[in-house]
Amino acid sequence: MPPPSAPKHVVILGAGVIGLQTALCLLGSGYRVTVIAEFAPGDTDGEYASPWAGAHWRTHAERSAEEECAWDVETYRAWKAVVEREGEERARRVRGVGVYTSLQYWTHPHAEITPSPSALWWAPFVDRFAILPPTDLPPRTHAGVSFQTFALNVPLYLSSLLRSFLSFPSPMSRLVKARLPAPLPAALLHAQSHLLRHEPVHAWVNATGLGAGNLVPDRAVYPVRGQTVLVRGEAKAVRTRLGGGKGGRAGVCDSETGERDDGVGGDEGGRGLVSWSSCPKSPFGEIYTWEGRGCWDTNPDDEATERILKGCGELAPELLDEEGGFEVLSVQVGLRPARKGGARVELEEVVAEAKPELEMESEVESGMGDGMGMGTEGEGETRQKRWTVVHCYGHAGAGYQNSVGSAREVVRLLEEYGKGVSQGAKH
């Protein structure tokens, strides 16, 4: 009887929610996984999007974006399974996943709720969906719905993902913190020779978020600037208002749990959003806006803060003090990794010419593994290098609610490609 084959080694670049969730899905499918990243949970750099990201389930996908719709539904079901398996209290306290009622309002008629809110594509996939009667709508509101949603304690959720990843016995999981050079071939060569010490690699996953703009390079990648304002108080529900304002989104969320809305900035038509989420046991709230497409400035904007406070006052009266204002505790800015055309989740054969000095650092046997991670062709002054890379970046403000679905898509792509390689080797 032949000995069992060793687990295939996949290296993930990036340790945000996309990279870590992908790592867990790969581990669950029997792969050995190394994550290489400059930032990891606990870091708060403005270009490390996940700590600043939104984190309650409210899909932004249009009906026509079938792949993104499927990702969101898969993530909703995965978070629901966490709560059912762990119980609501433990899921909230240990995993960072809380269950809430979400109220979503539209200030004006909109195509997605025509002829009625029951036309929403996601209505059949969420629990306790109901159309709100006119008597339950706030002033100047055209329509509204309620449904059960899941809001995340962002720091706790990220830490839980990392903890789950590292809980796999060595050498199945490993985290390496390092900054990689660009472009992508240089990064892969450097990682292979200096960080992995020529370990065989089956394939690579590029989950670098904003970093993909320079790494790939992909000029379609751009930042969406999001400014948050921490205030004292306790919001009582997850609420979202669509319509009206221009230049961004504003909302309120819980500071102790770190819950934040997960939308992206106002669209080209100027649609604005006001929303917030909270945990009943937290003493603080957070209100915020999404604005500044293509803006890399991570310094707080005083005018934006005023707009946030003004926009949320009517929608979050429970957070107002006796004088009708907010007690502001802090202001912070983060950058969301958006991409023109939407998220990129696809497999690519990366090919580059390697100079002799680089060739010496990355011997053929160190990268070949089972023939997928890196290959070498040609003789002479340069050799052609090939790497199998699955790209998974550009989720904008939907990273959390896309995370489980897009991670499973990465696994599917690698499984499909691996079968093709195995069949080719038999002939």
Buried (B, 14 or more C-beta within 10 A) or exposed (E): EEEEEEBBBBBBBBBBBBBBBBBBBBBEBEBBBBBBBBBBBEBEEBBBBBBBBBBBBBBBBEEEBEBBBBBBBBBBEBBBEBBEEBEEEEBBBBBBBBBBBBBBBBBEEBEEBEEEBEEBBBBEBBEEBBBBEEEEBBEEBBBBBBBBBBBBBBBBBBBBBBEBBBEBEEEBBBBBEEEBBBEBBBBBBBBBBEBBEBBBBBBBBBBBBBBBBBBBEBEBBBBBBBBBBBBBBBBBBBBBBBBBBEBBBBBBBBBBBBBBBBBBBBEEEEBBBBBBBBBEEBEBBBBBBBBBBEBEEBEBBEEBBEBBBEBBBEBBEEBBEEEEEBBBBEBBBBBBBBBEEBBBBEBBEBEBEBEEEBBEBBEEEBBBBBBBBBBBEEEEEBBEBBBBBBBBBBBBBBBBBBBBBBBBBBBBBBEEBBEEBEEEEEE
